[in-house]
Amino acid sequence: MDIINNWKEIRLHFNKSFRSNFYVSIASISSENTPTITPIGSLFLNNDQTGFYFEKYPVKLPMYSKINRKICVLAVNSNRWFWLKSLFKGKFNSNPGIKLYGKLGEKRNATEIEIKRLNRRMKMTKGMSGHKYLWGSMTMVRELSFTKGEKINLGEMTINL
């Protein structure tokens, strides 16, 4: 998958995936060279093969970034209707999952635009009691840069994608 030519499609997929399961998974490597997965509910992709996530709760991901900055981000569209339609048709009309390979960047203060993007995404939860606890004081972001994209292969179901 060409990350530059398909970036718009990749961003669309990540948005659909977030709407269906509220997080993406970021794989990183520990100091013992073992993989670990961190669920992130605040990842955003920019227009230029970069992104960021709000870093409030992750512990291991920032710790491992000091050792090895390489990551793999997995976004799966878990929408039931998407899967049921695809299973009925015997094929997917769009990718069920995409992996992005890249690096963790620096942790820094979030910009006003980044905070607005988070608030817009979490708008539907604003009246809920957990909203303020989870997203009320998100001020720090971790930058991401991506170099490679990969479609999830599910055999005959994804052969035309």
C-alpha positions in Angstrom: 0.0 0.0 0.0 1.5 3.3 -1.1 1.4 5.5 2.0 1.6 8.8 0.1 -0.9 8.0 -2.7 -3.3 6.2 -0.4 -3.1 8.5 2.6 -6.6 9.9 2.1 -8.0 6.3 2.1 -5.9 5.4 5.1 -7.2 8.4 7.1 -10.8 7.6 6.1 -10.3 4.0 7.3 -8.8 5.1 10.6 -11.9 7.4 11.2 -14.3 4.5 10.4 -12.3 2.2 12.7 -12.4 4.7 15.5 -16.2 5.1 15.2 -16.7 1.3 15.4 -14.4 0.5 18.4 -13.1 3.8 19.9 -9.4 2.9 19.8 -6.5 1.8 17.7 -3.7 -0.6 18.9 -0.1 0.6 19.0 2.6 -2.1 19.1 6.0 -1.2 20.6 9.1 -3.1 21.7 10.3 -3.3 25.3 13.9 -3.2 26.6 13.7 -7.0 26.7 12.9 -7.0 23.0 9.3 -8.2 23.6 6.3 -6.7 21.9 3.5 -5.0 23.7 0.2 -3.5 22.6 -1.2 -0.2 23.9 -4.8 0.7 23.1 -5.1 4.4 22.2 -8.4 6.2 22.0 -7.0 9.6 21.0 -5.0 9.0 17.8 -5.4 11.5 15.0 -3.8 11.4 11.5 -2.7 14.7 9.8 -2.6 15.4 6.1 1.1 14.4 5.6 1.8 10.9 6.9 2.1 12.1 10.4 -0.2 12.0 13.4 -0.4 12.4 17.2 -2.1 11.0 20.2 -2.9 12.5 23.5 -0.6 11.0 26.1 -2.2 11.0 29.5 -2.6 7.3 30.4 -0.1 5.3 28.5 2.9 4.2 30.7 4.8 1.6 28.7 4.6 3.3 25.3 6.4 6.5 26.4 8.9 4.4 28.5 9.7 2.2 25.5 10.0 5.2 23.2 13.3 5.9 25.0 14.7 2.5 23.9 13.1 1.9 20.5 10.9 4.5 18.8 9.5 2.0 16.1 5.8 1.3 16.3 3.0 -0.4 14.3 -0.5 1.0 14.6 -3.4 -1.3 13.8 -6.9 0.1 13.0 -9.7 -2.4 12.4 -13.2 -1.5 11.2 -15.3 -3.5 13.7 -18.7 -2.2 12.5 -21.1 -5.1 12.6 -23.0 -4.1 9.4 -19.7 -3.7 7.5 -18.7 -7.3 8.5 -22.2 -8.8 8.0 -22.6 -7.2 4.5 -19.1 -8.4 3.6 -19.7 -11.9 4.8 -23.0 -12.1 2.9 -21.3 -10.8 -0.3 -18.2 -12.9 0.2 -15.9 -9.9 -0.2 -15.0 -6.6 1.5 -15.8 -3.4 -0.4 -13.1 -1.6 1.7 -10.2 -2.7 3.9 -11.2 -4.3 7.2 -7.9 -3.3 8.7 -4.8 -1.3 8.0 -1.4 -1.2 9.7 0.8 1.8 9.7 4.5 1.5 10.5 6.5 4.4 11.8 8.1 6.1 14.8 7.2 7.8 18.0 8.2 11.4 18.1 8.5 13.9 20.9 6.0 14.5 23.6 4.9 18.2 23.7 2.1 20.5 24.7 -1.0 20.1 22.5 -1.9 23.0 20.2 -5.3 24.7 20.4 -6.2 23.0 17.1 -5.3 19.5 18.4 -7.4 20.1 21.5 -10.3 21.2 19.3 -10.0 18.0 17.2 -10.2 15.9 20.4 -13.2 17.9 21.7 -15.0 17.5 18.4 -14.4 13.7 18.4 -15.5 13.3 22.1 -18.5 15.7 21.8 -21.1 12.9 22.0 -19.8 11.9 25.4 -19.6 15.4 26.9 -22.7 15.0 29.1 -21.6 11.6 30.5 -19.9 11.5 33.9 -16.8 9.7 32.7 -16.1 12.4 30.0 -14.4 14.9 32.3 -12.4 12.2 34.0 -11.1 10.6 30.7 -10.8 13.6 28.4 -11.1 16.7 30.6 -7.4 17.5 31.1 -5.7 16.2 28.0 -2.8 18.7 27.4 0.1 16.6 26.1 0.5 14.9 22.8 3.1 12.5 21.3 4.0 13.1 17.7 4.0 10.2 15.2 5.5 9.8 11.7 4.7 7.0 9.3 6.8 5.4 6.5 4.8 2.4 5.5 1.1 1.3 5.2 -0.1 -2.3 4.9 -3.6 -3.7 4.2 -4.8 -6.6 6.3 -5.0 -9.7 4.1 -8.1 -11.9 4.5 -7.6 -14.1 1.5 -10.4 -14.2 -1.0 -12.4 -11.6 1.0 -9.8 -8.9 0.4 -8.2 -10.1 -2.9 -9.8 -7.2 -4.9 -8.7 -4.4 -2.6 
